[in-house]
Amino acid sequence: MTTSKEERKKQKVQKKLSRTPLQKFLDFWKNLFFAAIAALLIKTFLIETSRVPTGSMEKTIMVGDFLFVNKFIYGSSSPRNIPFTNVVLPYFQLPAISEPEKGDIIVFEYPGDRDVITPTEILNYVKRCVGEPGDTIEIKNKVVYVNGKELHKPSHIQYLMPRILPKSYTRPDIFPKGSGWNKDQYGPLVIPKKGDKIKLTAENIEIYRTLINRTYSKEVVSVQNGSVLINGKVVDEYEIPQDYYFAMGDNRDDSADSRYWGFVPREKIVGEALMIYWSWNPNISFGDFFKLLGSTRFNRIAKLVH
């Protein structure tokens, strides 16, 4: 029995040694192909990677951090666009294990500026979820309240501007258009929830105008003689087609977030930020690679983000 095993082992070794250069070449590319398929499946359904280009989440997440993103927790999807392009692909999504919650650091496709129906560029944003569907968001003197209660402050939250803007100071770039709010004094604003039937009026239409236009992928909302029209028909009610979320950066005074451009649609959420797998100084160009490599922030590598 032992002799038979030894003979089979020898035959296997001899077979490997007797392979021609062509066979070795084909084996190499076959192994590379299967490795690529495995990597694609992992990237598509389990773990995505994301680079942090702005300081809106500092000091929780720093510019120059590279993140692993947990995709399957919110429902993995097939590729949404052709890599390195803005070409959108039809995709399917698997059921979610759980839904985004307040406090989660979410990664999502930027839905576009406040009044833009379809963004010209596909970008991934990283922000903290501060409001879930149906919640009422309000900001008083920089402090976030959800459903009348102060929201837990992240451990690394920071405010770069010590001065608090008064209620009398209005910003025209704040969402919704014409609200009269600013980044420090905001709301109250109810976050749309799937299935809710909203009474539409000329007074509240700016909250839902872009949301509705994006659902139709074109400009369909108008106001005439005090009445709201969708696709030219007078309506006084609209059913919310999906859940929406409210996201903000931990760097509260230097974050372009939902206060400026509005709600995050559930379909745009890619996953939850999981861990920093690499970090270096983003101000050093790749042209000076060894200096860039020397700027590696080893204390941030393998750091869980929360």
C-alpha positions, -999 to +999 in steps of 0.1 A: +000+000+000+028+024+010+047+015-022+016+023-043+013+057-027+050+065-032+047+054-068+017+077-075+035+106-058+066+100-080+044+098-111+027+131-102+061+148-097+074+134-130+043+146-148+048+181-135+084+181-144+077+168-179+053+197-188+062+216-218+068+254-217+035+259-235+017+239-208+033+259-180+024+291-198-012+280-201-013+269-165+000+303-154-028+322-173-054+297-161-045+303-125-043+341-130-078+340-146-094+321-117-076+344-092-091+374-111-126+359-110-123+353-073-111+389-067-140+402-088-165+382-069-151+394-036-151+430-047-186+428-062-204+410-034-183+412-002-156+440+001-153+472-018-124+496-016-127+533-013-103+563-011-110+593+011-104+625-009-118+651+014-116+660+051-153+660+058-149+630+082-118+641+100-106+631+125-125+599+123-113+592+088-084+612+074-076+624+039-053+598+024-070+569+042-080+539+020-110+520+033-124+485+031-162+488+027-186+460+039-210+456+009-230+426+019-244+440+051-267+464+032-272+441+003-245+434-023-251+444-058-236+436-092-214+464-107-233+497-110-210+513-135-180+505-158-149+510-137-131+544-142-160+557-162-193+574-156-212+548-177-241+535-156-249+498-158-282+480-149-276+460-117-293+436-093-291+437-055-291+409-030-313+412+002-297+432+030-286+417+063-295+449+080-305+485+071-284+516+078-288+530+113-280+562+130-243+563+138-232+541+109-205+554+086-220+548+052-205+548+017-228+559-011-230+572-046-233+609-044-269+616-056-260+650-070-262+687-060-294+700-046-311+709-078-294+684-101-314+655-114-286+634-128-250+640-117-224+641-144-199+622-124-202+590-104-185+596-070-185+577-037-191+598-006-183+587+030-205+602+057-221+593+090-258+584+090-276+608+114-312+602+104-332+572+092-365+571+072-393+588+091-370+606+116-372+644+122-339+661+120-332+695+136-299+713+143-298+739+171-266+758+177-246+731+159-261+703+180-281+676+161-314+665+174-334+635+161-370+632+170-365+658+197-335+641+214-299+651+211-280+627+189-250+609+203-218+628+193-191+608+176-159+606+196-138+624+170-164+651+161-149+685+155-159+721+148-135+743+130-156+775+134-163+783+171-188+810+161-224+798+159-244+812+131-277+828+143-311+819+130-314+852+113-284+843+090-298+824+060-278+805+033-292+802-002-273+770-009-289+751+020-314+722+013-343+726+008-342+757-015-357+787+002-358+772+037-341+802+053-319+778+074-281+776+078-257+747+087-259+756+125-296+762+127-315+737+106-349+722+104-371+706+116-371+684+086-389+650+082-369+623+063-391+606+037-400+570+043-411+544+017-449+542+015-455+576+031-481+596+014-470+633+014-494+662+010-478+684-016-483+721-015-466+751-030-450+758+004-434+723+009-427+713-027-390+723-026-384+695-001-396+669-026-390+685-060-356+670-067-366+637-052-396+634-075-376+646-106-349+620-099-375+593-097-388+602-132-352+610-144-364+643-158-379+676-148-416+669-141-424+691-111-439+726-116-461+750-096-488+770-113-514+792-096-505+778-062-510+742-074-484+715-077-481+696-111-463+664-119-460+657-156-485+684-163-512+670-140-523+687-108-516+666-077-520+671-040-504+639-028-473+618-036-463+584-023-426+580-014-411+552-036-381+543-014-364+550+019-342+580+024-314+589+049-297+620+062-259+620+062-234+644+078-196+646+082-180+644+116-160+675+106-192+695+109-180+729+097-162+715+067-186+690+052-207+691+020-235+669+032-273+665+034-276+699+048-266+712+014-278+687-011-305+667+005-315+631+012-295+599+004-317+574-014-315+539-001-306+526-036-275+547-036-260+533-005-231+509-013-220+497+021-206+505+055-170+517+061-152+488+078-115+493+082-085+514+070-062+492+051-037+518+040-030+555+048-004+581+036+001+618+030-022+627+001-003+659-005+027+641-019+024+631-056+031+597-071+060+613-090+079+613-057+069+577-049+096+569-023+088+601-003+051+592-006+058+557+007+079+572+035+048+592+046+028+560+053+008+564+085+013+529+100-007+538+132-038+540+110-034+508+091-059+480+101-078+506+122-116+499+125-137+529+118-167+537+139 
